[in-house]
Amino acid sequence: MTEVQFDRRMLEALVCPQTQTTLRYDAERQELISTAAGLAFPIRDGIPIMLLGAARELNGGGG
């Protein structure tokens, strides 16, 4: 069983679609975190899903 890994270099090009701020990579949950928006975007098969409808709201999140 091989798990597809997220290429961290992608973080340099990706921003939150709601706030246009930088994202933090959560390797354990396989998510990109937007602290400013209080959202977590899933990474599926190594591909970040940057759709607001796919994002998970963070408890006590930001903006």
Backbone bond lengths (Angstrom), bond angles and torsions (degrees), N, CA, C in turn:
res aa  C-N    CA-C-N  psi(-1)  N-CA   C-N-CA  omega(-1)  CA-C   N-CA-C  phi
1 M - - - 1.464 - - 1.527 109.68 -
2 T 1.296 116.62 113.46 1.450 121.56 178.46 1.516 109.39 -109.08
3 E 1.320 116.25 126.07 1.459 121.00 178.76 1.517 108.71 -92.27
4 V 1.332 117.06 132.38 1.452 121.58 177.72 1.520 108.02 -71.52
5 Q 1.307 116.58 130.39 1.456 121.42 -177.78 1.529 110.64 -98.62
6 F 1.297 116.22 145.96 1.459 123.43 176.01 1.524 108.96 -77.62
7 D 1.318 116.75 133.31 1.462 121.83 178.32 1.529 108.74 -81.30
8 R 1.316 116.01 107.72 1.476 120.35 -175.82 1.531 112.93 -61.53
9 R 1.317 118.12 -21.32 1.468 119.96 177.83 1.524 111.13 -63.43
10 M 1.341 116.25 -22.72 1.459 120.55 177.97 1.526 111.46 -63.45
11 L 1.327 116.54 -27.03 1.467 120.36 -179.23 1.522 112.31 -58.14
12 E 1.320 116.94 -29.50 1.462 120.29 -179.21 1.526 111.29 -66.78
13 A 1.329 117.24 -26.14 1.466 121.25 -177.09 1.527 113.05 -99.79
14 L 1.333 117.63 -20.92 1.461 120.89 -174.89 1.520 111.95 -92.11
15 V 1.328 115.63 142.30 1.463 122.16 173.00 1.525 107.98 -134.80
16 C 1.292 116.51 163.68 1.457 121.83 177.58 1.533 108.91 -63.67
17 P 1.327 118.32 129.64 1.463 120.11 -179.94 1.535 113.80 -68.56
18 Q 1.318 117.20 -17.29 1.470 120.11 -179.79 1.519 111.74 -91.29
19 T 1.342 117.22 -44.36 1.466 120.40 -172.87 1.523 114.14 -109.55
20 Q 1.329 116.82 -11.15 1.471 122.68 -176.90 1.532 112.47 63.02
21 T 1.336 116.76 24.60 1.462 121.06 178.35 1.530 109.84 -99.77
22 T 1.331 115.74 167.67 1.458 120.99 -178.77 1.524 111.00 -68.92
23 L 1.322 114.63 161.80 1.460 122.12 -177.31 1.519 110.26 -117.38
24 R 1.326 115.65 156.10 1.467 122.52 176.47 1.522 107.51 -114.58
25 Y 1.324 116.05 136.81 1.462 121.51 -178.96 1.516 110.33 -89.66
26 D 1.332 116.29 124.66 1.463 122.30 174.70 1.525 106.84 -106.01
27 A 1.335 116.53 99.64 1.469 121.88 -175.11 1.521 111.76 -66.81
28 E 1.320 117.61 -36.19 1.458 121.03 -177.77 1.528 112.01 -64.13
29 R 1.318 116.04 -43.33 1.478 120.35 -178.14 1.524 112.56 -94.54
30 Q 1.338 117.08 -5.54 1.464 121.83 -176.73 1.527 110.48 54.01
31 E 1.353 113.84 59.73 1.458 121.33 179.83 1.518 109.73 -140.50
32 L 1.327 115.04 156.34 1.456 121.98 169.18 1.520 106.38 -106.33
33 I 1.325 115.77 126.18 1.460 122.12 -173.18 1.527 110.47 -102.34
34 S 1.325 115.67 128.31 1.459 122.05 170.26 1.516 107.12 -105.96
35 T 1.313 116.31 102.13 1.455 120.94 179.94 1.527 110.18 -64.76
36 A 1.327 117.01 -39.43 1.460 121.38 -177.91 1.526 111.98 -62.30
37 A 1.327 117.59 -38.76 1.465 121.48 -178.84 1.521 112.32 -92.31
38 G 1.321 117.27 -14.78 1.457 120.65 -176.63 1.521 111.67 69.55
39 L 1.351 115.92 37.08 1.454 121.48 -176.77 1.526 111.14 -127.53
40 A 1.331 115.03 152.39 1.462 121.91 174.99 1.522 107.60 -124.76
41 F 1.330 116.06 121.93 1.454 121.85 -179.16 1.526 108.96 -98.08
42 P 1.338 117.31 128.99 1.466 119.92 -176.29 1.526 112.09 -72.90
43 I 1.328 114.89 154.00 1.458 121.92 172.03 1.522 105.67 -115.55
44 R 1.324 116.12 119.30 1.469 121.18 -178.15 1.514 109.05 -119.42
45 D 1.319 116.42 124.80 1.470 122.53 -178.88 1.520 111.36 52.98
46 G 1.336 116.51 37.34 1.457 121.84 178.08 1.516 114.63 81.46
47 I 1.335 117.59 2.56 1.465 121.76 -177.49 1.523 109.88 -112.72
48 P 1.353 117.21 121.22 1.465 119.48 177.58 1.529 110.61 -71.10
49 I 1.326 115.81 132.41 1.465 122.28 178.20 1.524 106.87 -98.19
50 M 1.328 115.94 98.41 1.461 121.71 -171.68 1.525 112.39 -96.11
51 L 1.316 116.87 41.16 1.454 122.76 178.08 1.527 109.24 -102.51
52 L 1.313 116.89 133.79 1.465 120.07 -179.52 1.525 111.13 -58.99
53 G 1.314 117.70 -35.35 1.454 121.50 179.73 1.523 113.30 -68.33
54 A 1.319 117.15 -20.73 1.469 121.71 -179.98 1.526 112.10 -93.12
55 A 1.325 116.27 -11.86 1.465 120.72 -175.36 1.524 111.86 -75.76
56 R 1.314 114.11 150.12 1.473 122.28 176.68 1.524 107.21 -100.89
57 E 1.330 116.21 133.71 1.466 119.58 176.18 1.526 109.70 -75.15
58 L 1.327 115.08 136.11 1.461 120.53 177.24 1.520 109.36 -86.49
59 N 1.295 117.18 139.48 1.464 121.59 176.48 1.510 109.14 -65.12
60 G 1.312 116.32 128.79 1.458 120.30 -179.83 1.510 112.70 65.27
61 G 1.353 116.26 25.12 1.454 122.05 -174.91 1.506 113.53 -66.07
62 G 1.326 114.09 179.85 1.458 121.74 -175.40 1.513 112.88 -77.08
63 G 1.354 115.55 -142.86 1.411 129.81 -172.57 1.425 122.66 -29.83
